[in-house]
C-alpha cells in the first residue's frame, strides 16, 4: 500500500502530457502514412532554362531529393510513420493490381537505411540508365496512379491516423483532349477525400497553370461555399529546390490532434474542435536492450509478489492511502482518478475579454492550437470560422474552461484568434485558428521584494539601446538546432548508411563574435567605456590568487582608509584597486547605501559620486 500525496500523482502525469514531453500519457491514435507519387515523364527530366544560372536540377531529381530528405527527417522525428514511393508514366509496370505505367518503387513501410540508399542510387542514376531500367511514357492515367496508391493504403495492416499522397509533377494538363480520363481522375480524387486520404499537389515549373486541370482535384465539395473554395486555391508553382523543401516541411509537419472535444458556446450550441500541441521539446531516443546474437529487441516483464506469501500482485490489489487523524484512509485507484474528475472533457465558453488584457507574464505552460473537427460534427467549420472572424474584428479573446481529455486537470484559457498567413508563393505559412493560452490561478502569482540597486545613467542606457538596435534580428526557434542532438543523429546516419565522413554540424547557438564586432564593434567599445573602468580588459581571464603563507599574511599591513584619496584614484581609473572596506567607508560618509552590494556595485557608486 503506497502513501498517496495530494500534490502528486495524476496531476504530475497530466502536466507532462500537456507540454508534449510524455508521449505515454496520450492515447495512441495510429501511424501517419505518406506516399510520394512522382511523375516520370520525359518533361520531368528536362532541366529548367535558368538552371545554368541558378544551379537548379531537373524536376524529377528535385522530387527524389525531397522524398529523400523527408525520409531522413521521419527517421528522426517520427520513426513509426510509414512511407512509400510510387512512380507513374514509366514504361515498366510494377503494382499488385496490374495498372499500366505505374511502378511501386518502395512499398509502404517504416523508413530505413535500405530505402535511403535506394533513393540515393536513383539520384546518381543518369537519364540513359533510368530509360533502360524504368523507361518513360505519357500514357499513364492519373486515375490509375491514384487507385494504386489507395490500394497500397488498403493493404496496410497497421492502424493509420492519417493518410496523404504527395503528387510531384511539372505537367499541368496531363490528359489534354481526353475528357473521360479527366473525369475519372476528378472522381478518384473525390473518392480519396471521402476515404480520408489527403491529396497534396507539389507542382513544379514557373509556367505551370493550376487552372488547366489540377485545381479541380483539390477543391472542396459542391456543398461548401465559394469563399471556402477560393481559400484553398493551390499555391503558386515552384522552380527552386529550397521552396519545394520548405513546402514539403510544412506538409510533413502537420500536427496530429492530441484530443478532440466538444466546444459548448451556449446550452444546445456545440461544435467539435481538435486540440494540438504547439511546442514540444526534442529529445534523444530511448536506449533499447538488444539480444547480442540476433540484435532483436528484448522484451521484459515486471512482476511483483507479496513478500510474506509469494502471491502474485495484480494492479487491482494496490491501494493508496492518506493519513488523517492517526488513521490510514484507503483509496482504490479508481477512487483516486475520480477525485480529479471535476468536469467532463470539453471546452465551455465563459465570456470574452479584450486581447490587450491577456498579458505576456500570464504564461505558465505551452499554449495549444484549436482547430475545428468537421468529421465529428457537421457544420463545425462554419461555426468556428464565424467565431474566429468576430473575435478578430472586435479584437477580443474568448475565455473558456478547458478539460482536454479524461483524467486531465481543468484549466482556464484565453483563445487568441489567429488569421491565416501565406507567403509570396501563396503557400500557407500560418493556419487560421485559436491559440489557447492557459491562464494562471491566483496562487500562481508571487510578490517579489526587490532591493534598491544601482541605476544606470542615461548615457549608459542610450549606449546599450544602440547596441541592441544594431544587433537586433527576427528570432525563429527553428533556426537554432540542438547541436548535441544533431551530432547524435549524424553519427547514427553515418553508421546506418556506411559513411566514413560526417557532414559538419554547425552550432548556431554560439555567438558569431566576428560578425558582432563587424556590425557593432564601435558601439560595444563605447558601452564598455561608459560602464567599466578604463583598466577593465574583457579578454583577460581572471587569475586565481595563490594562497598567502602565514608569514606573508603577518607582514601584510592594511592601509588606513582615512589616508586613501578615493576621489583621486577614481578619477585616475583605479577605483577597482581599492578594498571593499575603503569603498564602503567612503560611500557611507556621503549617505550612500552599501549593505548587500558587491564590489563591482560599490565601484560604480563611487564613479557615480565622483561624476557628480
N, C-alpha and C positions, 0 to 999 in steps of 0.2 A: 504494500500500500504506500503510495507516494504522497508526500506532503504537497498540497496544492497552494500556490501563491496566487492571490487575486491579481497581482500586477504582471503576470506572465501567462504563458500557455497559448491559448488560441489567438490572443491579440498579437503575440510576437510573430506567429506564423502568418497572420494576416498582413502585418506591416511589411514582412519580407516579400509577400506576394504582390503587394501594391506597387512597389517600385521595380518589380520585374527581376529581382535578384534571386528569387527562389522559384524555379520553374515547377518544383514538385507541388506547390500549393495550387496550381491551376489544373483544371480538368483537361485531360488530353483530348484535343479536337481532331487530330489526324495530321497527316503529312501534306505538304504542298507539292503538286506535280506540275512540271512545265515541259512543254515540247517546243523545240526550236525548229520551225518549219521554214526551210531555206530554199529559195528558188535557184535552180542550177542551169537556167537557160544561158545561152552564149552572151546575152547582154550583161549578165551579172559578172562576166569575166573581163569586160572591157573597162580599162582604167578611165577615169574622168579626164576631160580635156585639159584641166588645170593641174593634173597630177604631177607634171614635171616641176611646177612652181611650188605647190603645197606639199608634195610628197605623199599624197593620198593614194591608197591602193584600190583595186577593183572592188565593187560591192560585195562579191562573194567572199573575198578574203576578209573584208571588214566584218561580215556576218559571222564567219567562223571564229574570228578573233573575239567578237562579242560573246559568243557562246562559250569559248574557252575561258575568258575572264570571269564569266558568270559562274561556271562550274567551279573554278578555283575559289570564288567568293562563297559559294554554297558550302564547300567543304569546311570552311572556317566558321561561317555564321550559322548554318543550319544543315548539318551533315546528314540528317534523317530525311531531308526532302528528296524527291525523285526528279530526274531529268532525262529527256530523250532528244535525239537529233534525227530529223527526217528531211530528206531531200526530195524535191519534186521537179519535174521537167528534166529527168535523166533518161538516157536511152535504156539503161538496165532497170529491172523491176525487182524489188525485194520487199514484200509485205505479205502478211498471212491471209489477206483476202484477195490477193492477185489483181489489184488495180494497177493498170499500166502506168509506167513512167513515174512511179512513186517508190523511193528507196529508203528503207529504215536503216540509217547508218548506226544508230545506237538505240537499244531498247530502253524502256522506262525503268531505270534503276537508280540507286544511290550513286552520286558522283564519286569516282575513284581515280587512281593513277592510270589505269588502263584507258579510261575514257579521255583523260587529259592528253596522254601520249598519242592516242589516235587522232585527235584534233590537231596536235602539233605536226604530225606526219602529213595530214591533209593540207596544212598551211604551207609546208615545204614542198608540196607536190606542184610541178609545173602543169601548164594547160594541156600539153600533149599527154602526160601521164593520166591526168583526170579524164581526158577524152577516151583513152584506152580502157580505163577501169570502170568508169561510170557513164560517160557519154553525155551529150546534150540533146534536148528536144524542146519543142514548144507545143506538143500535143497533149500534155497533161491537163486534166480537168481539175480546177480548184475544188470542185465538189468532191472528187475522188481523194484529193490530198487531205481535205478536212475530214472526210469519212474515215480514212486510215488513222488519223490522229485520234478520232473519237473511239475507234476500236482499240487503240493502244491503251487509252484510259480504262475502257471497259474490261480489259484483260487483267488490270492491276488488282491484286488481292488485298492490298493494304487499304486502310481507312484513309480517305483523302479529305482534307479540309478545304482545299482549293485546287482548281484545275485551270490552266491557262495555255494558250497556243500563241507563240510569238512568231509572226509571219514576216520574213525578210524578203523583200523584192524591190526591183527597180523598174518593173514593167507595170505601167499604170492602167493598161487596158488589155489584160491577158486574153480575153475571149471577144475581141472586136469582131463584129459581124455575126456572132453566134448567140442569138437571143436565148436559145434553150440552155446552153451552158451557163449563161449569166443568171438565168432564173434558178437553175439548180444550185449554183454557188450561194445565191442570196437565201434560198430556202434552207440550205445546210447551215449557214451562219445563224439563221433564226433558231434552228434545232439545237445548235450548240448553246445558244443563250438560254433556251428553255431548260436545257440539261445542266445549267450552272457552269458551263465552260466559257471562260473569258477569251475572246479573240482580240489580240493586240496587233496592229499593223505597224511595222517598223519599215517605212518606205524610205528609199534612198535615191538621191539624184535631185538636183535643183529643178529639173524640168518635170518632175513627177506631178501629175494632176490628179488629186484625190477625187475630184468630182466626176471623173470619167466612169469609175467603177467601184472603187473601194469604200467610198463614203457610205454607200448603201449597205455595206456589210456590217457596219458597226453602229448604225443609227438605232434609236430607241423604237419601241413598238408604236403602232399607229395610235394606241390609246393614250400615249403621252402627248403633252402639249408641244407646240412648235418651238417655244423658247427653250425647253429642255433639250430638244434635238439639236438646236444650234449650239448649246453649251458644250456638247461633246464632239464637236467637229474635230476631225483629225488634225494633229499638229502639222506644221509645215515640214516638207521633206528635208532630210539632212544629207549632206555630202561629205561631212568630216567625221572621222572616227571618234574624236573626242565628244562630239554632240551625240553620236549614236550610243556611246558607252554611258553618257550621262542619262540618256533616256532609258537605257536598259537598267541602270542602277535604280532609277525611280520606280520602274515597273517591278523589279525584283524585290524591292524593299517595301512592298505593300504590306501594311501591318495586318496581323491576324487579330481578330477580336479576342479579348480576354474575358468577355462576358456579354450577354445580351439581356437587357432588362426592359421593363415597361416604363415609359415616361408618362406620368399622370399629370396633366395640365389642370384638370378640374374633374369633379366626380362624373364618371362616364366618358371623359375625353382622354384617350390614351393613344400613344404611338410607341412603336418599338425602336430602340436605339442600340447600337453597339458601342462598347467601351474599349478603347485602345490605349496601350502604353506608349507614351511619347518619348521617354528617356529610359534607357536600360544600360547598366554597367556591363562592359565586355570583360570576360574573364577567361583564363586558360581552361581547357577542358580537363575534366577529372581523370585521374590516373585509373587505368584498368589493369586488373590482375590477369595475366595470360598463362596458359599452360606451356611450359618450355618445350614440349615435344612437337605440338602442332600449332602453337600460337593462338589457340582458341580461347575465347573469353571464359574465365572461370565464374561459375555461379555458386554463391554460398548462401546458406540459410542460417538464421539465428533463432535458437530456441532457448527458452528459459524454463527452469524446473524449480519446484518448491524445495527449499533446502532440507526440510525435515523428512518428507516422504518421497522425494524424487518425482512427484507428479508433474506432468507437462502443463504449463500455464498457458491459457488461451487469452486473447485480448479482452474477452468479457469478464475474466477473473480479476482484472485490475480495477481499483477504485482510487479516488483521490479524497483527501480529507483536509479540513480546516479546523485548527484548534480554537475552540471557543468555550469560555467558562470552564477550562480544565478538561473538556471532553473533545473527542475527535468526531467531528460531524462528517460523515462519509457521503460522497457523491459518486454516482456512476459516471462513466464517460459521456453517456447521452445527456445526463443532467448538467454536466459541465458545459457541453456545447449549447444546451438550451438557455443557459444563463446569459450568453452573449447575444442571443437572438431577441433583439428588441423590436426590430422591424423586419418585414419580409423583404427579399431582394427587390430593388426597383428604385425609381427616381421620382420624387414628388416635388412639384413646383410650389415654392413658398412665397415668392414675390419677386420684385425687381429692385435693383439699386443702380445708380449711375456708375459707369465703369471707373470714373475718377475716384470713387470711394474704395475701390479694391487696391490696396497699397502693395508695393513690392515686398515689404517686410512681412506680409501675411504668409509668405511661402513656408510651408512646413514639410512638404514632401513633393515628389514629382507629380506634375499635373497629368490628367488623362485627356484623350481626344474623344469627342462624342460625335457619332455619325449615324444617320437613320438606317434602319434594317427593314427594307421593304419586303423581304422574304417572309418574315414572321407576321407582319401586319400590313395589309394592303393600304396604301394611302399615307404611309409614314413619311415618304419622301416629300410630298406636297405640304403636309402639316409642319414638318421640320423646316422646310425652306421658308414657309411663311413666318414662323417664329424667328428664324435666323435673320430674315430680311428686316423685320420690325425692330429687332434688337440692334441691328447695325444702324438703321436710320435714326433711331432715337438715342443711340449711344448708351444703351442700358445692358446690364448683366443680369441674367436670371439666377436667383438664389434657390438652390434645390437641396433636398435631403437625399443622400446617395448611399445605397447599400449595393455594392457591385455584384455580390454573389452570396450564396447561402453560407452562413457562418462568419461572414466578414463584419467588421465593426462599422458602425454607422458614422458618416461624416457629412458635414455641411460644405457645400461647394458653390462657387460662383462660376456660371457659364459665360465665358467671354466670347462674343461672336468673332469668327474669323472668316474673311472673304476669300474667294478663290484668286490665286495669282498665277499668271502664265508668263513664260519668258518670251524673248523676241522671236522664237520659233513656234509660238503658240502651243508649247508643251506645258502641261500643268506642273507648277512648282509647289504650290500650297493648295491643299484641298479645302473646300468650304466646310464649316462645321463649328462646333463649340469646343473651347479649351476649358476643361473642368479644373479650376484652381481650388484645391482644398483649403478651407478656411480654418484658422486656429480657434481653439476654445479659450475661455477666459484665463485658465491656469497655464496656458502656453506663453503668456506674456510675463516678462520679468522686469523688475525695477532695478536698474543697474546704477550704482552710485559711482560717478566718475570724478576723480580728483582733478583739481585745477592743475594744468600743466602749462609749460612754456608755449606761448603762441608764436607762430611765425610772423615775421614782419611783412608789410605789404609788398616790399621789393622781392622777398623770398617767394611769396605766393605767386606773384606775376612771373617770376623766372620758372617756377615749377609748372605753371599753366602753359608757358611757351614750349617747354619740353614735351608735355603731354600732348599738346596740339600737333606738334611736329611728328611724334611717334604714334599718333592715333591711326588705327586701321579697323576695318569691319571684321569683327570676330565671328567665326563659324566653327563649332566644335568638330565638325567632320574634317576640318583641315589639319587637325593635330592628332595623329595616330599615336597609340601607345607603343613606344619603341621596343619595350620588353616583349609584348605580345607579338608584334610584327617579326621580331627576331626569332621567337619561338616557332611561328608558323613557317618562316623561311627555312629553318632547319628541317622541319618535318617535310616540307615540299621538296627540298633537295634530296632527302633520304628516300622519299617515295618515288621520285622521278629519276633517281640515279644521276644526279647532277653534282659535279665536283666543285663548281663555283657558285657562290651565292650572290644574288643581287644585293648591293649595299643598302642598309636601312638608314634612311635619313631621319635624324631626331629633330623634329620641328619644335620640340618643347625647349630646346636650348636656345637662348637668345643669340641672334646674329650680331655680335659685337661690332664687326667690321661695318655692317650696314648702318647700325645705330650711330656709330661715330661719323659716318659719312653724312647722315641726314641731320643729326643734332649734336655734333661734337662741340661746336662753339657754345651752344646753349647749355649743354651739360657742364662745360667749364665755368660758365657764368654762374650757374646754380651752385656749383661746388665752392666757388669763391665767396658767395654770399652766405652759405650755410656753415662751411667748415673753416677752421683757421688756415692760414697760409702754409703752415708746416704740414698739413694733412696730405698724406700720399695714399690714395685708394688702392694702388697697385702693390703696395708694400704690405706683406703679411705680418701680422702681429707675432713677435717673437716672445716665447716664454722665458721669463727671467729665471736664471739659476737660483736655487735656494741659497740664501746667505748663511755663511757659517756663524757660529755663536760669537767668535771673536770679532768678525766683521760687524755683526749686529751691535756688539758692545761699543765699537769705535764710531758707529754712525751717530751723528749729532743732529738732532732735529732742529730745523730752523725756527726762529721765533716769528710767529705770524705777524706781530706788530712791526717787525723790521723789514717786511717784504712790501715793495711798492707794486701792488696788484694792478693798479691802473696803468703804470708804465709797461709792465710785462704784457698786459692785454693789448696795448697799442702796438707793441713790438711783435705781436702774434705768438706769444709764448704763454698764453693763459693755460693751455693744456699741460704745461710743465709743473704747475702749482699743485700742491696736495689738496685733498678734499677738505682738510681741516682749515687751511688758509682760505679757500674759496667760500666755505660756509660762514666763517667768521666775518669776512669782508662783506658778504651779502646780508648777513643778519644786521650788521651795523647800519645798513641802508633800508631795512624794513622789508627785505625780500624773503619769501617763504622758502625754506631749504629742506624741510623734512620729506623723506621718501624719494628724494631725487638722486639720480646717478650723476657721475662726474661730468658726462657729456652735457647734461642739462644745466649743471652748475656753471660750466664754462660758457654756455650760451647765454645764461643770465648775466654773467659778468660782462660779456661782449655787448649785450643789450644796454646795460647800465653805462658802460663807457661810451657807447654811441650816443646816449642822451646827453 
